[in-house]
Amino acid sequence: MESDTATEVADHSARTFSQVVFIDIPQSYPPSTHVTCSYNLTAAFQPNPRDWVGIFKVGWTTTKDYHTFVWVEPCLDVVGDQTVTRQAFFKDYYLPKDEIEFYQFCYVDSTGQVRGASTPFCFRSPAEQSLESNPDDDLLVITTQDQVEQSLREKAEMQKELDQIRAENETLKSALLREQQQAASLKGQNEQNEKEKAELATELDQTKQQTEILRSSWQQQLKENDHLKEEMVIQMTKQMEIQQGGITERRERSSSRTSEEKYDRAVQKINQLKDEREKLKEAIEAQSEEISKLNAKLREGERELFKAKDGIQLIEVDLQSSRKEKERLAAELQRLQSLTYNVDKMQRENQDLQRRLSVQETQQSPSDDLKFQCQTLTRQLQETQDKLAAEKRRNEYLQAEMQQIRDQLENVCKALDVEKRKSSKFELQIHEVNEVLADKNITIEERESTINQKDNQITLLTQEKEELARENQTLKENIQDLRRLYTEPPTTPAEPLYLPPDDNAPPPSTHVYETIGPEDEESLVCRHCRESFPGITQDELDQHEQCHRVCPFCTMLCDDMDQATFEDHVYSH
C-alpha cells in the first residue's frame, strides 16, 4: 500500500514538473547583468496571472526558499493544443552575487505547486567560463576532508613564504637605493677631486713658469757678477799700477815714513777687496746650491703628486667594478620580482581549481582525467615549494654579497679620503716652495733656517708616506680578498675542503686541501706558493698567506721584489 502511494506521488511530481519546460538555459550567466530565461507552456497547462518564476539555490526543499522571483506574463493568445513560449526577465540588482553556488529556475503556480524546473546554472565571469568550457565540466571530483585541509595548510605556508620573499625584496630595494645614493656621493667626490687636480696642474704650471723666471734672473745675476768681477779686476789693476807708479815716484822723490804708511793702507785695501770678492763668490755658490735643492724637492713633490693621481685612478677602477656589481644585483632583483609574480599567478590558478573542485563535489563521480588533474596540481604545489626554498637560499646569498659590496665601498671611501689628504699635503708643500722661490731678498741665515724647516717637513712627509704605504698595502689586501671571493663559485663553503685519501690524488700544486688518513696529520696548502703545511690550523695558514706580496691585478707572486719595484709593477697596470 505504501509503495503504491509513493509511486503515485512520483508520477504526480513528474506530471506537474513537465508542464512547464525551460529551454536554452546556459551553464552560467555573467555576473552584474540582466538575465532572461525562456520556457514553454504545454497545452495541458493553463497559466494564471498569479503564477511566478523564481530563482532557487540547488538543494531547495520548499517554494519559500527562493532567492528572487518575477510574475509571469499573461497568456492571452493560447489557442487549442499549441505550445506557447514565454520569457521571464530578472534585473541584475536582485540576482545572486555568489559565484560558487548553483541555481535553477522554477515555475510556481498560484496554488504554490512547482510546474517546471530548469537545469542548474551559476553566475561567473567570461574568463572563468572559458576556463571551464571543456568536456570535463559535467564530471565530479570527490576528495576527502583531510586532503582539503592539507591543501589549505600548504596554501597558508606558501603565502607565508611569499610574504617573507616580498619583505626580503623590499629590503634589497632599500639597500640598492642606499648604494645608489652612496655611488652618487662618490661621483660628486670624484668630480671635486678632478677639479682639485685641474687646479693643482694649473698651479704646477705657474710654479714652473716662476722657476724659469727665477732661473733666467739667476743667470742674469751670474752674468752681472762676472761683469762686476772683470770691472773690479780692471779697476784693481789700474789702482795697483797707479799706486805702484805713485809709490815709485814717491820713493824716488823721498823715502819718508809717510809713503810707507800709505803703501800699507793700499795693500790692506787690496786684501779687503779680495776678501769681499771671495765672500760674494761663496754667497753666489750657496744660493746656487739652495736653488738646486729646491728644484730637486719640487721634482720629488711632482713625482709624489703623480703617484697620488695613479692611486686615485686605481680606486676609480674599483668603484666602476662596484657599480657593475650593483647593476648585476639590480637585474637579479628584477628576476626575483618576476618569479614572485609567477608564484602569485600560480596561487590564483590554484584557488580557481579549488573552487571548481568544491563546486563539483555534489554532482557526479570522478573520472581518470580529473584524477590526473589533481595529481598535476599536487606536483605543481611541490615544485612551487622547491622553487620557494631555492629562492630563499638565493636571497640569503644576495644579502651576504650586498654586505661584501658595502664593505668594499667603505674601503674605497676611506682610500679616497686618504688620497685627498695626501694631495692637500702635496699642494701645501708646492705652495711653500713657491713662496720660498718668490722671496728673492732673503738672507743666508733665513735660508738656512728655511732649509732646516724643509728637512723637518721632508722627514714628516717621509713618515706619512710610510703610513700611506702601509694603508695602501692593507687596502690592496682587502681588494684581493674581495676579488678572490668573486672569482670563487658562490656555492663553495668558507671552510677548507677536506677530501678522503686517494692513491691517484693530485699533488699539492693542484690547490686541493687533503686529509691523509685517520692516523696521519692534516695537511693544508698555500694558494700562492703551493707549499704543503702538515699539522697547522686554518688561521695559521691564513697568516702565512698574508705574508706573501701578491699583485692585486695579475696575482703575480712578488716576494723577491723590494717595495719600490713592487709599486712600479702595480702602477704599470
Disulfide bonds with the S-S distance in Angstrom:
none
